């Protein structure tokens, strides 16, 4: 129970990797705030199933800066502190890379806001509490798309690369009170990318050195390692892809 008396906030915590991370944090003793946009029932279900007590769910829309500010204020009013922030919320729209015309400006802007400006606005809103913690940590959900240039769309790849670089920039200025890291999964067994079924995931896994389908719990374990184990690391990414992109 290394996180006893700690408060952890997870955006996108109502499903997939976010929900798995909320469960792992609670199992290690943290009080968990599940941030959700539209999945209120899912978020409340996740909260009801977490180990321990003092967990809750609050709404937040990453594209709305005022909503993010209200989200942070609600956490401060309810808990008085935040020690851990996990930026798990994200969004993509699959577009073939070669079809430049299909990737419209509006689609690009939507993905940039959800995956780059949104996480930044959350970090900014929680920065005072994270710094006051004295041992704050931010883990943002990135992707191997950031450094491979392969993924659901050119825009998604660009967004995750921007998130990685933003993490480096913020790590420089928020230390020593706050560490910032990225976790970069490959293909994960969630419904994040429509049309990618279990057979596709198993085919991908078969081509990797570890031959293991990446589950949400695998990514959550990596996030927990960033929080509880990598105490002298900041501004770095941890890759969770079974070795798929080794040279």
Helices and strands as residue ranges (DSSP letters): E 7-11, H 16-27, E 31-36, H 40-49, E 56-59, H 65-79, E 84-87, G 100-102, H 105-112, I 113-117, H 118-133, E 136-143, H 145-148, H 154-174, E 178-185, H 198-206, H 216-228, E 236-240
